[in-house]
Amino acid sequence: MSQNEKAVQIIALYRELVTLARQRNTITYGDVAPKIGVPHHRQVGQRLDAIAVHLCLVGLPPLQVLVVNQESRRPGPGMLCGAVTFEEARNRVYDYDWNPGLFDPLLN
């Protein structure tokens, strides 16, 4: 897979996460994989890592916590970006104004 294809998947994942945040919802790794063109749900984590690092560095809420394990309904380890609990991180994401008219830190 080329770097360009991975970049397209990361952007698609970011947009999906923003949509989920606005809906105050979560999604499983298995459900998000086909939406972003990833053949196996285990590859989603690599794309989430790229988003997680960027958002954490620029001080935005950790959108990546919205992708959860099907059984535990919790994100993978290392996805909280400074939050103490999953609930705290999720609420930061839900409470942030993900207005599409605002500057998009991943795409601009």
C-alpha positions in Angstrom: 0.0 0.0 0.0 1.4 3.4 -0.9 1.8 6.3 1.4 -0.8 8.2 -0.6 -3.4 5.5 0.0 -2.7 5.5 3.7 -3.0 9.3 3.7 -6.4 9.0 2.0 -7.5 6.5 4.6 -6.3 8.7 7.5 -8.3 11.7 6.1 -11.4 9.5 5.6 -11.0 8.2 9.2 -10.7 11.8 10.5 -13.8 12.9 8.7 -15.7 9.8 10.0 -14.6 10.6 13.6 -15.7 14.2 13.3 -19.1 13.0 12.1 -19.3 10.6 15.0 -18.3 13.4 17.5 -21.1 15.6 16.2 -23.6 12.7 16.6 -22.1 11.9 20.0 -21.5 8.3 19.0 -18.8 5.7 18.8 -17.9 3.0 16.3 -16.0 -0.3 16.4 -12.7 -1.0 14.7 -14.5 -3.6 12.6 -17.3 -1.2 11.5 -15.0 1.6 10.6 -12.4 -0.4 8.6 -14.6 -0.9 5.5 -15.8 2.8 5.7 -12.2 4.0 5.2 -11.0 1.3 2.8 -8.9 -0.7 5.3 -9.0 -4.4 4.5 -8.7 -5.6 8.1 -9.8 -4.0 11.4 -6.4 -4.5 12.9 -4.9 -1.9 10.5 -7.2 0.8 11.8 -5.0 1.4 14.8 -2.1 2.6 12.7 -4.3 5.2 11.1 -5.7 6.2 14.5 -2.2 6.7 15.8 -1.4 9.3 13.1 -4.6 11.2 14.1 -3.9 10.8 17.8 -0.4 12.2 17.6 -1.5 15.2 15.6 -4.5 16.1 17.7 -2.6 15.7 21.0 0.2 17.9 19.7 -2.1 20.7 18.7 -4.2 20.4 21.9 -7.5 19.2 20.4 -9.7 16.6 21.9 -8.7 13.0 21.2 -11.2 12.0 18.4 -9.5 8.6 18.3 -11.3 7.5 21.5 -14.5 7.2 19.4 -13.2 3.9 17.8 -13.8 1.2 20.3 -13.4 -2.5 20.8 -16.6 -4.5 20.0 -16.5 -6.4 23.3 -15.2 -3.9 25.8 -16.7 -0.8 24.1 -13.4 1.0 25.0 -10.6 2.4 22.8 -7.3 0.7 22.5 -4.5 1.5 25.0 -2.7 4.8 24.5 -5.6 6.6 22.9 -6.6 8.9 25.8 -4.0 11.6 25.2 -3.7 12.9 28.7 -7.3 12.2 29.8 -7.7 10.1 33.0 -10.6 8.0 31.8 -12.3 7.0 28.6 -15.4 8.9 29.7 -13.4 12.1 30.3 -11.8 11.8 26.9 -15.0 11.0 25.1 -16.8 13.9 26.8 -14.1 16.3 25.7 -14.6 15.1 22.2 -18.4 15.4 22.4 -18.3 18.8 24.0 -15.9 20.3 21.4 -17.3 22.4 18.6 -16.4 20.3 15.5 -18.0 23.0 13.3 -17.2 22.3 9.6 -16.7 26.0 9.1 -13.8 26.1 11.5 -10.2 25.5 10.6 -9.6 21.9 10.0 -6.3 21.1 11.7 -5.7 17.8 9.8 -6.5 19.0 6.3 -5.3 22.6 6.2 
